[in-house]
Every structure is written in structure tokens, then in C-alpha cells.
């Protein structure tokens, strides 16, 4: 078995392969095939999409292994699955199921409000959500191979994802202009390891890929988050809660590939039918917000 | 084609094309991200990066690069890594990808298994008179299951050919762009298929 550092190269390597692509939430083998045919780089195997989790309430947990296995059989692209924050037993089960990536996700009900999973203990790479640089670097310190914005899942409102991307970018830029002797106190303020702060100050970006998630519902949304520096896009409810999922899925894939070309975005956006109805983040009460988890 | 300083294109539809571009920059080779059919005219050589071969194949057709890509890879030096190798092969084990058939090999997509079995192995490689360490990073890698008579095997790892070449086509099952070794990029930019 490879050394820790080498294993990290392999984990981050898979995240690199997913760049400039779309990862789609699916709840069945049939949806997984639609996603693959539409050009998804990976699928996230779920029991319910975030919009339904939000609507139905209750405790949201890891997906039934039977659903994950059916989805794995249906497609040739990587299959991801979510476990609850801090629920390392669910993560062990997902690793034993040989999913390709584990999302330690705020969309599910947290199992531990103090501790995240020690992701270095796993061979499968992890993706974690974050709202700011402090959360991103703590997750990377715990062994995450990929960071995504939390956004506000299941809303179809991209504003939180935009807020999180802009904040992380701003906080990274700030690090690049600080002098060396200012970094330790900044690391202390952020409550993150100094070596990671020094690394980000040197690189001007995270040491792992940084994707967008949470509220992306249209090709234009996908273009927006890519232009704000996201390297790929997770789309949850936005596809299978839209009127024509196959068409929407293809359109969002095109929008990510051509995110900086408005004429291509016109083509991608035309005649898609209704996008998911959604719910504005401003209309959601504090207790119902997922990104604060 | 300028013999001394080629412009190396990297197919930039999906995948880790920025990683290849960084490698080319680090060895002082001019690089160019190929996104449209017109872009092929700007480059002397082309790298097809890692990523998802299903997606790259789909986007080549969707954005009308198919014809220009087909003709480029039949005549100019090209190097496919991982997903790129799948696209260049003669036959692939599953129907989700239609390969372009410019190197006479058959491949099994993800033939080494899922991410759980992805790994990195130390290796040593002699190329163009240099003998260097070349870590082999396999990520859901394709496995070569048949090698045609005209194909040269340049490196074997655990019994499987992992670097192969035929005429203008170079393929590798692994990802040199994810390591600090520039050996393969130097070979492709300066030595491979020079007549």
C-alpha cells in the first residue's frame, strides 16, 4: 500500500480528472444512465435529492446500499455517495461498497457536531463542503481531497454558492499579500494549521481542487460559478427536479465546457422547459438552513 | 512545423488539461489549449489529457471538433494519457465510448478496478538517453488487453504494457502530469516522432 503522501496524490488525482465537468445527483439506475448519456463526469448516488430532503424533513442518512449498488452497475463513470458529517461508520460502509468518492455532507443530518471524519484513515477520497477559507483548510487538514462550496442545497438559489466562492477567493487573495511574519497570526484567526496557510499564500489557491455546489439550477448558474473560479460543478436537485432532466443535464454540461462563451450559453439555455421551482434562501428560516451545519 | 520549438496543444474540453499545461510550462514548451476545431491549426503536437473518456468523446462531437480531431491524430504527433489512451485505441471493452482507432491496441476501461484500487508505483524509465525515476500514478486506469504487431511497448508494469507507441501515436495508462517527473513531457515535446 502506498505511503500517506502518495495516497493523497492518488486521491487528489481523481478530483483533478473530474475538473471542468458536472457531477449530478441521481436516485436510481435509470437517472444515472440519463446523467451519463448527458455527459456527467460522475454521479452522486442518493435516496432523495436535497429538495426532497428539505421538503420531507426528518433525519437524512446514508443511502441504502442496494440503491448505490444498482447505480454502480448502471454506469461506467465514477460513483460518489454521501455520509453524515462525523459518521465514520457510514463512511466505512461506503468504502466497503467501493464507491469512488465520499461526500461528508451537510445535506444529511450531522452525526457529530464537534468532529468531522478523520479522512486520512480511508483509501477512498473525500469531498467536503465549506463556506469560507477556514472551513476549507480544516477539511483539507483532516484529509479531504476535494473542496466544494456548501451553497444552500435543494433551493435552486445560487446566491449562497456565490457568496462562499467569493469569500474563499477573497480570503485566499488576502493571504498572498501578507508578509511571512503575518501568516502565523492569520492561521490562528482562521483556526487552521500554519503549514496549510503558508501553502495557500504561496499558491494563491487551495492545494486541492475547488468545485461549486448548492443551488445551481441552470446553464447560466453553472457559467456564473465557473467564472467565479469553481473548477467543476455539482448539480443536485437542479436536474431531476426540472421539467426535462435529460435536456437540462446536457445543457449544464455544455455550459461548464463553454462557460466563458456567451453565444454557446445562449444555445445551451434555449428551450429547456421549466427549471426547478426552488425556494429563495432569504425565505428559509435559520433552523432550516443546511449550510450552517 | 518548427523543428526546435513545437507548440504543444492540450485538448481542453474536460479533465486535467491544466496539469499538462503546467508541466509544459515548467519545461519551457509553448502550450495552447485546444477548445475549437480552428485551434488545431495553432499547434504542432497534441496531448489528450486524463478525464472521463465518455465525456471527452461526447464533447468532441457536440462542439464539432470531431473532424478536425480525427484528421490531426492521423497525421501529427499525439499523446493520450489514461482517458486519452482510451480515445486513441482500436477497441474498448464497453459501448459507452467509440474510440478513434489510431493505435492498434485494445483496452479495458477502468481495467484495474474502481478508485479503491487506484495507486502509485515507483518505476524507472530510460528514454532518449536519460534514465530517471518515473512514478506511475494509476487512477481508475485503462488496461491494455491486446497489442497489435506494429505497436512498440515502451514500458511494462506488473506484466501489463503501460506506455506504447505506433507511428505518430503515444499512449500511457497512467498520469505523469500528476507527478514531478517531466520525463514523458520532455520526450513528447522534443523527441517523439521526429523524422
Interface residues (C-beta under 8 A of the other chain):
Chain A: X1 X2 X6 X7 X9 X10 X12 X13 X14 X16 X17 X18 X19 X20 X21 X36 X39 X40 X41 X42 X76 X77 X78 X95 X98 X99 X100 X101 X123 X124 X125 X253 X254 X257 X258
Chain B: X12 X13 X14 X15 X16 X17 X18 X19 X50 X51 X52 X54 X55 X58 X59 X62 X63 X82 X83 X94 X96 X109 X110 X113 X114 X115 X116 X118 X119 X120 X135 X137 X138 X139 X140 X175 X178 X179
